[in-house]
Amino acid sequence: APTINYQLSTINYSPFEYKRRETKPVHNIGGHNAPRVIADFSQKEKFTRATFFSIGHNYSVPLDRWSTSDQACDYVFLGDNVVDFRTPETLGLIYNYNTWKNLTDKKNSYPLFTAEEFSNTNKKSDELNFVSVNVGMLNQVQLDSTTVFVFETESDNGMTDQRKMFFELLANDINVPVIIKRNYQNINEEQFQLYASTDIGALLVDGFGDGVWISNISELRTINSLSFGILQATRTRISKTDYISCPSCGRTLFELQETTARIRAKTNHLKGLKIAIMGCIVNGPGEMADADYGYVGTGV
């Protein structure tokens, strides 16, 4: 595919300061909206209401209604599976295009296109259309006001590939919102947490990305928690109390982990508050400079 040439000096980007990439909002994605979280249910074979508990959507049988937690995901990708019961009103359902176009009820349902499908069909959602693209495919898509890109990559250097794609959008003044999608297989849970956090987190702290979509063999609750954790750590979406702590050193004269646990137990309901627990008076005050509340140990 033809490549787009650019120089960093010609695009609105600096690695030395944070600025979120400006995008035109589509439905509730992009613009000033917080980054969205997408859960991947495409490999599941059976769906019940309890299936959605792992992603923060809880169903009450006596009340016959859904409730959402602070870490409830925004969309779920169903692939070619079709859910036959009422889902939460706040949850968007994403289907592969060929499945979506045959749905009789398209409420809260949106198609995922390949670049070729999106450019070759007139049957699209009037509200929101996801388009999956890889490196070198951006100039193959005929954009409209309902387009949201899903950046995919299978490269070992996936983060740099996806960053290059964002640079191409900047170089061509394309303000389409972007979901960052990564698929991690054949690694253990600790590696999964490390790889996903560094790959996706690096893009978010650059100001890139309007949502995350992580696929892995881990249980959905783990993936959902990690997705919100990455957004929390990059300060792009706050969904829980934020704790800042030092690793402790010889100057720490009290049990830091125990004290941190005690403070968390009393304050973990304070969503959005940044609380710092530092081991000493030497570096502690500086390290907790942006916290709302700070605790510094001065002695035993």
Phi and psi in degrees as a GROMACS rama.xvg file:
@    title "Ramachandran Plot"
@    xaxis  label "Phi"
@    yaxis  label "Psi"
@TYPE xy
-63.1581  145.898  PRO-2
-103.585  157.717  THR-3
-105.23  123.813  ILE-4
-92.7036  139.372  ASN-5
-158.083  164.267  TYR-6
-121.556  144.793  GLN-7
-59.2984  -28.605  LEU-8
-69.642  -15.9616  SER-9
-96.3739  -4.24746  THR-10
-115.978  158.887  ILE-11
-83.6527  75.5826  ASN-12
-150.884  136.856  TYR-13
-137.072  128.738  SER-14
-74.5839  -3.99309  PRO-15
-101.994  -4.19773  PHE-16
-148.756  149.008  GLU-17
-85.8512  130.58  TYR-18
-150.362  119.428  LYS-19
-68.3625  134.873  ARG-20
-60.2355  131.013  ARG-21
-78.2942  128.979  GLU-22
-135.173  158.269  THR-23
-87.1898  124.534  LYS-24
-63.9168  139.379  PRO-25
-124.972  115.088  VAL-26
56.6279  -114.41  HIS-27
-114.6  26.6059  ASN-28
-118.545  135.68  ILE-29
83.9375  -173.507  GLY-30
63.8211  -131.604  GLY-31
-94.8377  6.30689  HIS-32
-71.2481  145.766  ASN-33
-64.7904  150.39  ALA-34
-56.522  140.52  PRO-35
-92.9352  156.162  ARG-36
-115.484  129.831  VAL-37
-115.609  129.536  ILE-38
-99.8012  146.275  ALA-39
-105.183  107.581  ASP-40
-107.515  13.527  PHE-41
-66.7759  -21.8037  SER-42
-95.0786  -3.14452  GLN-43
-78.0799  146.73  LYS-44
-104.332  -23.4223  GLU-45
-135.385  136.941  LYS-46
-122.298  132.608  PHE-47
-131.031  173.688  THR-48
-62.4943  -31.1876  ARG-49
-66.5156  -21.1186  ALA-50
-58.6046  -31.8407  THR-51
-85.8014  -5.08049  PHE-52
-62.3904  -35.2423  PHE-53
-68.763  -14.788  SER-54
-114.749  22.3654  ILE-55
90.0749  9.41125  GLY-56
-113.232  115.333  HIS-57
-113.537  134.594  ASN-58
-107.348  129.276  TYR-59
-99.2321  117.668  SER-60
-66.9993  -48.0754  VAL-61
-60.3517  -37.9929  PRO-62
-89.4554  -13.9301  LEU-63
52.695  51.9382  ASP-64
-155.578  159.566  ARG-65
-95.5133  150.069  TRP-66
-131.638  156.881  SER-67
-123.38  145.26  THR-68
-90.0977  176.659  SER-69
-67.8946  -18.77  ASP-70
-117.288  47.1358  GLN-71
-87.5844  127.462  ALA-72
-68.8945  160.254  CYS-73
-95.2615  -32.0842  ASP-74
-138.248  154.446  TYR-75
-130.471  131.882  VAL-76
-91.5118  118.759  PHE-77
-100.349  -10.4662  LEU-78
66.9768  -115.47  GLY-79
-107.821  6.83895  ASP-80
-82.7071  144.802  ASN-81
-121.565  126.525  VAL-82
-83.799  133.4  VAL-83
-107.305  23.7105  ASP-84
-138.617  167.921  PHE-85
-70.7997  124.425  ARG-86
-98.1376  168.576  THR-87
-57.2674  141.01  PRO-88
-63.1959  -29.2932  GLU-89
-87.2671  -0.830111  THR-90
-103.611  123.826  LEU-91
-86.6219  142.057  GLY-92
-109.152  125.564  LEU-93
-110.24  127.396  ILE-94
-120.464  154.943  TYR-95
-58.3995  145.328  ASN-96
-53.5929  -47.1035  TYR-97
-64.3757  -26.7225  ASN-98
-80.2918  -43.0778  THR-99
-60.5894  -41.0439  TRP-100
-67.1826  -17.5191  LYS-101
-99.7186  2.67148  ASN-102
-69.4589  139.282  LEU-103
-82.2038  -32.4372  THR-104
-117.611  110.343  ASP-105
-102.233  15.0582  LYS-106
-62.388  130.056  LYS-107
60.2551  19.5584  ASN-108
-117.363  139.491  SER-109
-139.177  147.469  TYR-110
-89.5998  149.331  PRO-111
-110.104  117.499  LEU-112
-102.371  153.952  PHE-113
-81.142  165.55  THR-114
-58.5734  -40.733  ALA-115
-66.9294  -44.2312  GLU-116
-60.839  -42.2954  GLU-117
-66.9551  -35.8199  PHE-118
-80.4777  -16.294  SER-119
-112.002  10.5283  ASN-120
-132.537  152.285  THR-121
-103.661  -6.30169  ASN-122
-91.3034  93.3041  LYS-123
-130.35  167.543  LYS-124
-72.2052  138.94  SER-125
-74.7075  -11.245  ASP-126
-112.045  -46.488  GLU-127
-156.528  128.436  LEU-128
-132.511  123.139  ASN-129
-89.8845  135.786  PHE-130
-127.239  118.35  VAL-131
-83.5775  125.406  SER-132
-135.169  153.601  VAL-133
-120.792  179.923  ASN-134
-58.0047  133.464  VAL-135
85.6985  2.69809  GLY-136
-106.769  -5.39198  MET-137
-60.8243  -37.2316  LEU-138
-80.0736  3.88723  ASN-139
-95.2704  -5.29314  GLN-140
-103.615  128.194  VAL-141
-87.9803  104.168  GLN-142
-77.4185  153.919  LEU-143
-144.279  -176.471  ASP-144
-73.6412  -3.8052  SER-145
-106.92  6.18045  THR-146
-83.7438  133.948  THR-147
-128.503  122.848  VAL-148
-77.5941  144.593  PHE-149
-114.835  107.594  VAL-150
-81.5676  119.169  PHE-151
-118.608  155.84  GLU-152
-161.421  144.044  THR-153
-113.036  8.24318  GLU-154
-72.6175  149.639  SER-155
-65.0268  -23.9864  ASP-156
-106.959  49.0346  ASN-157
-61.5233  -36.4839  GLY-158
-62.5017  -43.3625  MET-159
-69.8899  -34.1446  THR-160
-61.386  -46.8505  ASP-161
-70.0313  -35.6281  GLN-162
-61.7666  -40.2618  ARG-163
-59.9722  -38.2354  LYS-164
-65.0152  -38.644  MET-165
-64.9551  -38.8331  PHE-166
-61.6611  -37.3488  PHE-167
-64.814  -38.3556  GLU-168
-63.7101  -44.1702  LEU-169
-63.0866  -42.7424  LEU-170
-64.5354  -24.8675  ALA-171
-111.205  13.83  ASN-172
52.8908  42.3823  ASP-173
-96.4876  116.675  ILE-174
-104.012  31.6697  ASN-175
-73.6024  133.851  VAL-176
-62.7061  153.909  PRO-177
-133.826  131.786  VAL-178
-96.945  128.867  ILE-179
-88.7621  116.089  ILE-180
-113.49  132.625  LYS-181
-135.528  143.692  ARG-182
-121.884  117.994  ASN-183
-115.513  121.768  TYR-184
-131.749  159.51  GLN-185
58.9614  36.2425  ASN-186
-135.348  157.229  ILE-187
-79.3565  174.2  ASN-188
-65.0408  -37.7917  GLU-189
-66.3532  -41.7794  GLU-190
-63.719  -40.9741  GLN-191
-57.896  -46.2654  PHE-192
-63.3516  -41.6382  GLN-193
-67.9737  -47.5257  LEU-194
-65.0556  -46.611  TYR-195
-64.0897  -40.9919  ALA-196
-64.7816  -43.1307  SER-197
-74.6159  -41.7091  THR-198
-64.8089  -51.3369  ASP-199
-81.3029  -38.8533  ILE-200
-61.1161  -37.5926  GLY-201
-61.1447  -37.6171  ALA-202
-73.2213  -39.2763  LEU-203
-66.2857  -38.7971  LEU-204
-73.6658  -15.2384  VAL-205
-80.6669  -6.19622  ASP-206
91.5517  9.72797  GLY-207
-101.362  141.025  PHE-208
106.552  132.732  GLY-209
-115.301  12.0059  ASP-210
174.165  162.413  GLY-211
-127.924  145.147  VAL-212
-141.379  106.927  TRP-213
-115.105  129.703  ILE-214
-114.748  137.7  SER-215
-165.375  167.025  ASN-216
-82.056  -7.20761  ILE-217
-63.4077  163.241  SER-218
-65.6464  152.109  GLU-219
-62.8538  -31.969  LEU-220
-62.1714  -39.8797  ARG-221
-65.147  -44.9256  THR-222
-64.5463  -42.3713  ILE-223
-63.5787  -44.1368  ASN-224
-63.1432  -40.9542  SER-225
-64.5728  -41.3802  LEU-226
-58.9903  -48.3003  SER-227
-69.3879  -31.4679  PHE-228
-65.2011  -39.4331  GLY-229
-64.5747  -43.8245  ILE-230
-64.4808  -39.019  LEU-231
-64.0874  -45.8589  GLN-232
-65.6282  -29.4858  ALA-233
-91.7793  4.42067  THR-234
61.3717  28.5446  ARG-235
-99.7459  -19.382  THR-236
-156.117  117.976  ARG-237
-98.0709  122.127  ILE-238
-128.062  2.40805  SER-239
-160.268  173.826  LYS-240
-64.13  140.324  THR-241
-106.864  123.11  ASP-242
-110.441  134.232  TYR-243
-119.977  126.328  ILE-244
-144.259  151.185  SER-245
-87.3079  163.236  CYS-246
-78.0465  -5.39803  PRO-247
73.3394  152.221  SER-248
-149.735  -165.312  CYS-249
-64.1672  -18.2681  GLY-250
-81.654  -11.7437  ARG-251
-80.9776  117.289  THR-252
-109.073  18.6427  LEU-253
-141.478  169.85  PHE-254
-79.5516  97.8478  GLU-255
-65.1757  -45.4341  LEU-256
-64.1633  -41.3401  GLN-257
-65.1444  -43.3654  GLU-258
-64.3666  -41.4797  THR-259
-60.0569  -43.9561  THR-260
-61.5522  -39.6495  ALA-261
-65.5085  -40.8046  ARG-262
-68.6674  -40.3917  ILE-263
-60.8897  -41.1226  ARG-264
-61.6429  -29.7485  ALA-265
-91.2046  -18.4391  LYS-266
-125.539  0.344466  THR-267
-71.0808  -0.271294  ASN-268
-91.6208  -4.11426  HIS-269
-90.4037  74.3699  LEU-270
-58.1423  130.97  LYS-271
92.1804  -12.1078  GLY-272
-84.4163  139.469  LEU-273
-103.769  119.323  LYS-274
-120.736  127.394  ILE-275
-110.423  135.153  ALA-276
-123.477  109.638  ILE-277
-115.421  151.207  MET-278
-82.6668  -23.3837  GLY-279
-150.974  171.188  CYS-280
-89.4612  0.880866  ILE-281
-79.6013  -60.5285  VAL-282
-102.628  -18.1151  ASN-283
-52.7264  -52.7595  GLY-284
-58.4548  -37.5275  PRO-285
-72.4785  -40.18  GLY-286
-69.1909  -23.9584  GLU-287
-103.817  22.5153  MET-288
-59.4003  -32.1783  ALA-289
-99.0316  10.683  ASP-290
-81.3769  157.965  ALA-291
-82.6607  -29.7097  ASP-292
-143.096  136.855  TYR-293
-129.553  142.323  GLY-294
-124.325  121.844  TYR-295
-124.23  129.95  VAL-296
-80.3511  130.648  GLY-297
-108.761  -6.68265  THR-298
-168.593  -164.369  GLY-299
